[in-house]
C-alpha cells in the first residue's frame, strides 16, 4: 500500500463524512457525471473509495487499495476488490464502462494505468475520467494548500489540457466533456456546463480509438 492509500485507509470515516458536509458539491459532481454515464452494462469504478459515487451511479464493482475505504463501500453493497490501477486484477475486455473520479492525481504511473484501463474495456466501451483541474480557481487553491492537506500532500494535479494529451497518447478519443464547481465553494448545487476551462471538476467521456 502506498502512502496515499495509507492516509485514506486511516481516515476513511472522516473522508466519508466530507460528502455529508459538502453535499452541494457532491450533487454538482454527480450531475456532471450523469451527463456521460452510459445506461446499463457492467461498470467498474477504479478508486471506488467509500462507494458514494458508485452507489449513486449504479456501479456494482469497485477497485480500492485502502481497506478502510473498501469496507465502507462494501457496506453500501458495492463489490470491492483490493488493488491498484497500474495492475488491474481483471481479464481483458471485462467491462462496458470504467470510471475513475479524482484518482488520476494519486497514481504513481498514470500512463500505465490508462493502458490497463484500455485493456479491460470491451470493444466500443466507455472510459469516464473525472479530475480536479489544476488550472481552475478550485484547483489552484488545492495546489497552493496541498502541503497542509494530508489527503492531497502527495497528489500530482493535472490540468484539463494535460489530460486531453494524456488520453490521446493512451489511445482514447474524447467524445464530450463537462465541468462544474465554478468558484472556491459550492453553497448550492451547480448545473454542469459543456467543455472545460472554468470549472474545478471536469468530466471526460472517452472511447478507445483502436
N, C-alpha and C positions, 0 to 999 in steps of 0.2 A: 504494500500500500504506500503510495507516495504521500508527500507532506500535505498537499491539498486535500486528498481523500481522508487523511487522518484528522484534519481540522473539522471537516464536515461530519465525520464519524463521531467525534467528541461533542459536537454542538448540534446534533440532529434535531433535538426537540426545540432548541432556540431558533434554528433555521426555519423549522416548520411554522413556528408562531409568527414569523415575519409576514406570511401570507394573510394571516388574520388581521395584523396591524396595518397592512398596506393593501387592503382588498381592492381599492380603486385601481391601483397599478396592476395588480394581478388580473382583474377583469379586463383591463385595457389590453394587456398582453394576449389574453385568451381571444379577444375579438380579432386581433391581427392574425393569430394562428389559425382561427377558424376560417379565415378568408382563403387559406390554401390547403387545408386538410382534406384529403380525398375521403369519400364515403366508403365505409366497409373495408374489407381486405384485412390481411394480417399485418399489424403495425408494431413497431419496436421504438421505444424511446431510449436513447443512449444517454446515460447520466440522469436516470429517472428521479433521483433524489428521493423525496418523501412521497412521491406519487401524485402530487397536486395536479400537475398538468395532465398526466396520463389518465387520471380519473375523469377529469373534465372533458378530455378529448376522446374518450373511449379507446384508449390504447391499452391493450391487455398485457403486453410483455415489456419489461424494462431491464436495462443493464445498469448496474451500480457498483462501484468499488467500495463505498463506505457502508459497512454492515449496519451501523446505527440508522442510516437513512433508509436502507433497504428494508429493515424491519418495519418501519412506519409505512412504507409503500405497500408491503405485503398485507399489513393490517387493513389497507384500503382495497384489497382484492386484486392487486397487481401481481402478476407472476414475475418475480425478480431474480435475475441471475447475477452473481458477483463476477465482475470482470472489468476490463479496460477497453477503451475504444480502439487502441492501437493493435489489439489482438482479440478480435471478436470471436466468441466461442459458438459460432453458428455456421451452418453449411452454406455453400454458395446458393444464391437466388432463394433465400429463405423468406423474405418479407416483401410485401407490396409497398409498404411505406416505412421509412426510417426517419425519425425525428430527433434533433439534437438542439436543446434550448439552453443558451448561455453557458455552454460547456466547452466550446472551442478554445476559449482563452485559458483553460486549465490543462490542456493537453500538452504532453511533452513533445509529441511528434504529430502535429495536425495533418501533414501530408500523408503519413502512413495511415492515420485514422480514416481519412477520406477514401483512400484506396480500399481499406477494409469495408467501409460502408458501401462502396460501389460493388464490391464482391458479393455482398449478402442481399442486395436488392434484386428483385426479379426483373426480367426484361419489361420495359415500359413502367417500371415502378417509380416512386416519387421519394426524393430526399428533401426534407424540410429543415432548414438551418435557421436558427434564431440567434442573434448576437446583441450585445450591448455595443453600439457604435462608438468607438473611442473619440471620434471627431464631433459628436453631438455634445450639447451642453451637459447632459447627464453623464455621458462617457468621460468627458473631460474632468468632471467632478470626481468620479470614481478613480480616474487615473491619478489625480493630484492627491487624493487621500488614501490611496491603497496601502501605503506603508503602515498606516494606523488602523487598517481594516483587516482583521485576521482572515476573513474569508477571501479577500482579493489580494492579499500581500504577494502571493505567488502567481497572480494572473498576468497573462500577456494579452492585453486587449487588442482587438483588430478593428480597423475601420471598415465600413461597408465596401469601400473601393478595394481594399486589400482582400476582402472575402470574395468579391467578384473575380479577381485574378486567381485566387487560390482554387475556387470552384472550377474555373475554366481549365486550369492546368491539370486538375484531377479528373477531368472528363465529364463534368456536369454542366448542363445548359440551363440557365435561369429562365423560367417561364414567366414569373412575376415576383414582385417584391412589395412589401407593405411595411409601414412604420407607425409607431405610436410612442407615447411618453414624450410629449413636447414640453420641455422645461425640466426643472430640477425635481419637482414634486408632482404628484397626481392626486389632487384633492377630490376630483370627480372622475368617473370613467370617461376615457377619451376614445373617440371613434378613430379607427385606423385610416391612414391616408396612403395612396399608392406611392411606390418609389422609396427612396431613402435620401438622407441629407439633412433632415431636421429632427427626426425622432430618435430617441435614445435606444429604443427597442426595434430592431429591424428583422423582418422575416423574409427568407428567400424560399421560393418553391422551385425545385430543380428536377430535371430528369437526366438520365445518362445519355451522353452524346454518342457513345459507341460501346 
